């Protein structure tokens, strides 16, 4: 049994839920009202956690794309996660190392992930941060753009 399988089983036990991975190893769980998926990597030692945060509907796709790019910049508004598209779905994802995690710690990470996903969904739905919000933020220091 991999680390991911053990943690998901422990989490299910803690929450009194029957959590079982599907045939591809992905587990679905509702967190903070949001369907969240946990897909282990090939070793089961880390997992991609992801959810759909919005659907492109043709009515304001350009504004949504601009918002998505702004939200995704440097991972600053995604807790280091990623916002991307697959077909018409905007998907928020984050890779989580699972070594040394407890079921409780995984639950905390899932709740934090879902809360950020809900914030992203609201920003995409509303067309992103207002120009006033964007100008109220302090400019990023040059060090924010540099990585070692």
ChimeraX attribute file (.defattr): number of C-alpha atoms within 10 A of each C-alpha:
attribute: neighborCount
match mode: 1-to-1
recipient: residues
	/A:1	7
	/A:2	13
	/A:3	19
	/A:4	25
	/A:5	19
	/A:6	14
	/A:7	21
	/A:8	23
	/A:9	18
	/A:10	18
	/A:11	20
	/A:12	16
	/A:13	13
	/A:14	12
	/A:15	13
	/A:16	9
	/A:17	12
	/A:18	12
	/A:19	17
	/A:20	15
	/A:21	18
	/A:22	10
	/A:23	7
	/A:24	8
	/A:25	16
	/A:26	18
	/A:27	19
	/A:28	18
	/A:29	19
	/A:30	12
	/A:31	16
	/A:32	15
	/A:33	10
	/A:34	16
	/A:35	14
	/A:36	23
	/A:37	21
	/A:38	24
	/A:39	21
	/A:40	25
	/A:41	16
	/A:42	10
	/A:43	10
	/A:44	18
	/A:45	16
	/A:46	19
	/A:47	21
	/A:48	16
	/A:49	23
	/A:50	24
	/A:51	22
	/A:52	21
	/A:53	25
	/A:54	21
	/A:55	18
	/A:56	17
	/A:57	10
	/A:58	9
	/A:59	8
	/A:60	12
	/A:61	15
	/A:62	12
	/A:63	15
	/A:64	23
	/A:65	18
	/A:66	14
	/A:67	20
	/A:68	24
	/A:69	14
	/A:70	16
	/A:71	20
	/A:72	20
	/A:73	13
	/A:74	15
	/A:75	13
	/A:76	13
	/A:77	16
	/A:78	20
	/A:79	14
	/A:80	14
	/A:81	22
	/A:82	20
	/A:83	24
	/A:84	16
	/A:85	15
	/A:86	9
	/A:87	7
	/A:88	12
	/A:89	15
	/A:90	22
	/A:91	20
	/A:92	27
	/A:93	23
	/A:94	18
	/A:95	17
	/A:96	18
	/A:97	16
	/A:98	18
	/A:99	12
	/A:100	8
	/A:101	15
	/A:102	15
	/A:103	19
	/A:104	14
	/A:105	14
	/A:106	17
	/A:107	18
	/A:108	12
	/A:109	15
	/A:110	21
	/A:111	17
	/A:112	15
	/A:113	24
	/A:114	24
	/A:115	16
	/A:116	18
	/A:117	27
	/A:118	20
	/A:119	15
	/A:120	25
	/A:121	21
	/A:122	15
	/A:123	19
	/A:124	25
	/A:125	17
	/A:126	13
	/A:127	18
	/A:128	22
	/A:129	15
	/A:130	12
	/A:131	8
	/A:132	8
	/A:133	9
	/A:134	12
	/A:135	10
	/A:136	9
	/A:137	8
	/A:138	7
	/A:139	9
	/A:140	8
	/A:141	8
	/A:142	7
	/A:143	8
	/A:144	10
	/A:145	8
	/A:146	7
	/A:147	5
	/A:148	3
